[in-house]
């Protein structure tokens, strides 16, 4: 497991209180010392990687603990960016459907398109 270097991109996922929304927080390592890594957003992380036992990913924890004890940062990968983009698309879809008012004709068309998928014979 490697220590963080200047320029490494890291992320943290914060869940809302009711766990229905996630917030992705991205940052970049700006400075590194023997013990800490300072991110562009001002957070200080311990530059001692820890391996998560559940999924095998490497995480970096906060240097001081006024923050959430369970929050940790991980290195950004293409898989993470793909998940983030899919999450943003799903959020946009949900927002659009919650704000769009369908006409009765549109509702009928949508119903006709999907009714057979609901009740396959």
Beta strands, then each sheet from edge to edge (+ up, - down):
strand 1: 9-15
strand 2: 22-32
strand 3: 36-39
strand 4: 44-46
strand 5: 50-51
strand 6: 58-61
strand 7: 72-75
sheet 1: 4+ 3- 2+ 1- 7+ 6- 5+
end
